[in-house]
Amino acid sequence: MRIVLGFVFLLSSHLLAQNYYDNVNVSSSQLLRTSLHNLIDNHNVVSYESCKQHLQNTDSDPNNSGNIILIYKQNSVDESWDGGETWNREHVWAASLGLYDSDAYSDLHNLKPSDPSVNSSKGNKNFDNGGTQHNEALECFYTQNTWEPADNVKGDIARILFYMDIRYEGGADEPNLAITEILNTTSGVSNIGKLSTLLDWHIQDPVDDFEITRNEIIYDVQGNRNPFIDNPEYVSILWGN
């Protein structure tokens, strides 16, 4: 019965998602970018404080009620907020790269629960392959400027960053975010890399049920969706194959 109900939920979510994109224009990269931005812009902004509770729902462990999955260590821990001792709020697009003093800072699509010390290690690093194996998050690797997450969340990371690029284009006192080939860790600069690596990760790690469920929960809270979870093919139109 649980499997059947799960299938019905995913099917109804898929149908809802397609209706959401009725007015999206896919005839060119620029028209797609503009129509997607207009669609996901002006979401219901939640407080950063409330994200502690929201993340307990968005990243709930499907196999262990009462637990959440931490993004980089990929372990399951008690969801209860204990002041940030067990987990804290990770900005996938680093907060120092253009998010401070804007609605982007508390955007749930960009927030994930993370082990605090691993979160500190990741810092404002950009994303690319290679480096030294992390001593706690054993499936992650890092250099001075880059971070490579575990294989089974590489696509998740890429699609979050694609969302941020499209959602925030500089209007209404919001940052103008852009994914580039350049690795940038200078605070205040609103670019992040590495585009070619993120495109590879998007292909290597396709959308899964965890992402789909998370997208639905955030949609219920914020009123906007991550288009690249619902329509992964939009990536090739916007950024090339």
N, C-alpha and C positions, 0 to 999 in steps of 0.2 A: 504493500500500500504506500509506503514512504517513497519508493522509487517512482511509482505512478504519479503521486502528487508532485514530486520533484520535476518530472517530465512535463506535467501540465503547467507548472509555474514557469519553466523555461520557455515553453511554447507560447504561452500568453505574453510573456515578457518580450519575446521576439516580435510578435505581432504588434505590440504596443510601440516598440522601438521603431519599426518600419513606418508607422503612422507619424511618428515624431519628425521624421525626415522628409515629409511630403513636399516641402518647399525648398529643399536643398537643390542647388544647381551644380551638376557634375560635368557640365560641358567644357569647362576649362579649369585650370588650377586656380586662377584668380577668382573666378566666380564661385568655385567651391569654397575657397578660403573665406570670402566675404559672407556667403550665405550660411556657412557653419558658424562663423563668429556671431552673426546676428541671432542665430538660433540659441546658442549656449550662453550668450551675454546676459547680464543683468539677472544673475541667479539670486535666490534667497540667501543672503549672507548670514552665516551663523557665527557666534562668538568663538574665539579661540578656546575659551574655557569649556564651552559645551562640547568641543571636539573630543574631550576625554571620554565622554559618554558615547558619542556617535561612533567612535572607532571600535568600541566594544561590540557594536552591531555590524559595522561594515567589514570587519576582519575577524569575525567569529570563526572559531575552529569548527568545521562541519562535522567532525568526528568526536568532538568533546565539548558539550554544552558547558558554558561558563568559562571557556578558555578563548584566547585569541592567538593568531599566528603572527609572529614577529617577522618583519619583512626581510631582514638580511640573515639572521641566524636560522630562520625557517623553523623555529621551535614553537611549541604550544605552551603558553603560560596562563596563569589565572588572570582573567580579564579585569579584576577589581583594580581601581586606581589607588595606589599606595604612595602618592606623592612623587611618582616618577622613579621609584626604586627598582621596580620590576620591568617597567616599560615606560617609554615616553613618546612624544609626537615628533616623528621624523618628517621634515619637508623634503620630498624627493627632489623637486627643484629647490635647491638650497635657498633658505630665507634671505641670506645676505646677497644673493644675486637678483636683487630688484624687488623682493616681495615685501619688505618692511613698509609699514604705514600705508598699506593698501588692503583691499578685500581679498587679494590673492593669498594673504598670509594665513587665512583660516579656511581656504578652499579645501573641502574634504577630498576631492579627487586627487589632490597632491599630498595628502597627509596619510601616513602609515604608522602603525605601532612598531616600535623598534627597541631593541636592547639598548639601554642608555650608553654604555661604554662603546658599543659598536657604532651607535649614532654619532658619538663624539669623534670616533676614528674616521667615519665617512665625511663629517664636516661639510664643507662646501666644494668637495671634489666633484669634478665632472665625471662622465661615464665613458669607459673604454675598456678594452681587453688587456689583460696582462698585469704583471707586478708580483708582489710578495703575498703569499697566502696569509690571510688574517688569522691571528692566534685564537680567536673566539668564534667568529663566523667563518668556519673552515672552508665553505664553498665560495668565499669572496676573496678577491685579490685587489691590491692597491699599489699605487705609486704616490709620489708627492702630490700629483695633481689629479689622479684618476681613481675611479672605483669600479670594480667589476663584480656585480651581484651574482648570486647563484643562478644556474642555468634555467631553473623552472620559474624564475620571476623576471628574467631579462626582458621578455616581451611586455610584461606588466609595467616595468619601469619605462620602457620606450613609449608605450601608449599614454602613460600619465604625462610625460614630457611633451608629446605631440598635442595633447589636450591643452596644456598650459600655453604653448606657442600660439594656438588658434584663439583661445579664450581671451588672452590679455594682449591687446594691440594698442595700448596707450590712451584709450579714451576715458573720459570721466575720472581723471586723477588715478588711473590704473597704470601699471607698468607696461612697457612694450617689450614683451619677451620674444626671444628668437633662439632657435637651435642652430648652431653653426658647426663647421669643421674645426674651428679654433677652440682649444681648451682654455677656459677662462675661470680663474678663481679670485679675481679682483672684486672685493666687496663693492656693491653699488652698481656694478655693470650687469645689465639684465640679459646676458647671453649665456648659453651653456652648450657644451659639446659632449660627444662627438657625433654629428649627424649620421655619417656613414655607418658607424658602429650600431647606433640605435636602429637604423633601418634593417641591418642584419638581424638584430635581436628580435625585432618585430616579426620577421619571417621564421626565425629559428624556434621561437616560443609562441605558438598561436594562442588566441583567446581561449580561456578555459572557464569552467562553471563557476569557479571562485570569483573571477573578474566580473562575470555576468551578474551574479548575485550582488556583488558589491556595487555595481553600477546602478542596479535597481534600488538599493537601499539609499544611496546618495541622491538619486532622482527624487525619491519620496521626501527627502529633507531639503534639498537645494532647488529642486525643480529644473535641473539641467542634467544632461547626460554626457558621458565621454563617447564621442562619435566613433572613435577608433576601436572601441570594444564592440559596438553594434555593427559597424561597417569597416572592417579592416582594410578593404580595398581602397578606401579614401586616401590612405597613406601614399600609394603609388601615384595617384593623380596629383597630389600636392607636392611630393618630393621626388618623384621619379621612381623607376623600378629598382 
